[in-house]
């Protein structure tokens, strides 16, 4: 049985200790499964009762820019594992775990992560500030459990990884709707969802058994 949202909140809180190191929670799953929605809701609810202590850092900020994908000849499969800066993502997660006190250099302790602009479909440098007060980082993305190349460095930086699972027809419906929302016509959205996205989804689904927790349904 999948945990309730209230149980997820308790589990997320349990990853941190008042006097312990910063924790990092990963949420993974296939494209369209609802990773970002779950991450956003967790962060919002955990921060609701006091000063913000949880921050969200998306993997999508490490998309390679279209100009680089064109140079590499990979733009037609944007979203595949080798169209991200996986080593850079792992390095940021490590920095977030280790760099929590800016007193040594006189800074304010803020670490800036890249974001992703869905309308432009481009990464944006320095778009996500993570304050020193953040005790829990929630990061979401497709390939957190992928055990190949630089992706294997990512799992080592995560205290837990939850796999977001959704019935396949509903996942594809949501994915097509998202592509349409950001500019694709229906035929193009469907073709991308059943082509490039589906190949990536199959790859992600194969990592499901490595997750600490599976979160099913809505």
DADA-V349241 format. One line per field, one symbol per residue. psi: psi as a letter, one per 30 degrees, with the letter a starting at -180 (. if undefined). Layout:
psi = ???
//
This chain:
psi = kklleeeeeeeeefflkegllklkkkjlllkgfgeeeeeeeeeeefgfgakkgklkjkfffgkkleeeeeefhgffhkflegglieeeeeeeeeeeefjfjgfeggaggkkklkakjeefhkljkgfjkjlffkfkkkkklegfgkhkbffffeefgkelkkjjkkkeeeeeeeeeeeeeegfkleeeeeeeefceeeeeeeeeeffefflfkkjla.
//
